Amino acid sequence: MRISSLMMAIIYFIMGIAFIFMAIRSADDTVWNTITILLAVVATFDFIVGFRLISSHFSGKKKK
């Protein structure tokens, strides 16, 4: 069974939300610590991949 790009996008969005949640929880006194910035960068990567998967899903449907 093959997973559609829309389902993969949803998975990436859920992972992005989870990384944002972990980044918020790890910010104790200041936001400018290494772990918080690293978690925010990973969440940004997840959201970008999710948006690209959604756009490829809908552009693939238009071509058919």
N, C-alpha and C positions, 0 to 999 in steps of 0.2 A: 504494500500500500504506500502510495506516495503522498507526502504532506504538501498541501498547496502553499503558495507563497503568501496568501492571506493568513493562513494559520500560523506560518512562521513569523509573520509580522506581529501578530497578536502575542506570540511567545516572547519576541524581542521587546515589545512594549511592557509586558509584565515584568521581564527581567530589568528593564530600565527603571520602572517604578520601584522595584525591590532595591536596586542600587541607590536610588535617591533616598529611599527610606533609611537605608543603612548609613548613608552619608549624613543625614540629619541627626540620626542617633549617635554618630561618632563625634559630632561637633560638641565638645564640652565647653571650653571657654571662648574659643575663637574658631572661625571657619577656615582659617588659613593654616591648617596642619596638613601633613602629607597624605594621610589616610583619607580625609574628607575630599581633598582635591582629586585623588586617584579614583575614588568611588564615583565622583561627579563626572570625571572623564569617561569612565566605563559606561555610565548611564547615558551620556551624550552619544557615545558610539552606538549603543543599543537603539536609541531613538532614531538616529540617522539611518541605520540599517533597516529598521522597521518602516520608516517612511519610503525608503527606496523599494522595499518589497511590495508595499501597497501600490506605489506608482507603477511598478513592473506588472503587478497583477492586473490593474485596470487597463494599462496600455496593451497588454497581451490579449485582453478580451476584445479591444477595439479592432485589432488587426484580423481577428478571425471572422 
